[in-house]
Amino acid sequence: MLRFLAVAAMTMAMVSAFALYSINTGTRKIVEQVEDQQQKKEALISSIAILRAERAFRARPEVIEPLARKLGMAPVRGDQYVPRSVLQVSKQ
């Protein structure tokens, strides 16, 4: 009976060791995946910040005006404005 208990205890210890190893390996894989996702997230946040800064720079009038003039655009003239009353009448 004593040998049986010793063998059973040894078997349980081996099963526990393999289970612990398996759980530890799975946990390490999950940690690597989470770290990779965090690095990707940080890279995307950095890219978004750069793109926002670039958009803010390109939206400045000093940058837009020369490009608009190359396209043949000019500032709005007074004769281009139409009174609102004319617009409302034509829609009816």
N, C-alpha and C positions, 0 to 999 in steps of 0.2 A: 504494500500500500504506500509505503514511504517513497519507493522508487517511482511509482506512478505519479505521486504528487510532485516529485522533483522533475520528472520529465514534462509534466503538464506546465509547471512553473517556467521551465526553460523554454518550452514551446510558446507560451504566452509572452515571454520576454522577447523572443525572436520576432513574433508577429507584431508586437508593439514597436520594436525597433524599425521594422520595415514600414509600418504605417506612419511612424514619425518621419522617416526619411521621405516617404512619398508626399506627405503633407508639407514638409519643409521645401521640397523641390517645387511643388505647385505654388506655394506662397512666393518663392523667389521669382518664378515666371510672372506672376501677377504684379509683383513689385516692379519688375523690368518694364512691363507693359504700361503701368501707371507713370513711371518716370519718362518713358518715351512720349506718352501723350502730353505730359506736362511740358516737355521740351518743345513739342510741336505747338502747343498752346502759346508758350512764351514767344516763339518765333512768329506766329500769326499776329499776336498782339503788337510785336515790334513792327511787323510789316504794315499793319493797320495804322499805326502812329506815323510811319514814314509816308504812307499814302495820303493821310489827312494833311500832313504838313505840305506835301507837294501840291495837293489840291488848293490849299489856302494860298500858296505862293502863286500858282497859275491863275487864280481868280482875282488877283490884284489888278486894278485898272492900268497900271504901268505895263503890265505884261499883255493884257488883252488888247489894248488900244493899237499897238503896232500890227498885231496879227489881224485885227478887224480892218485896218486901213489897207493892208495887203489884199484883203478880199473885196475891197471897193466899198466898204461901209463908211459912213460919215455920221456925225452927230445929227440928231433929229432937228429938223427945221420947224419953225412956227407954223408954216402952211400945211404941215403934215398932220397936225392935230385936228380932230373933228369933234364938235360939241356933242355931248352925250344925248342931247335932245334929238339930234339927227339920227343917231344910232338907234334909239328907242323907236322912233317912227318907222324906220326902215324894217325893223324886225316884225312889226305888226302886219 
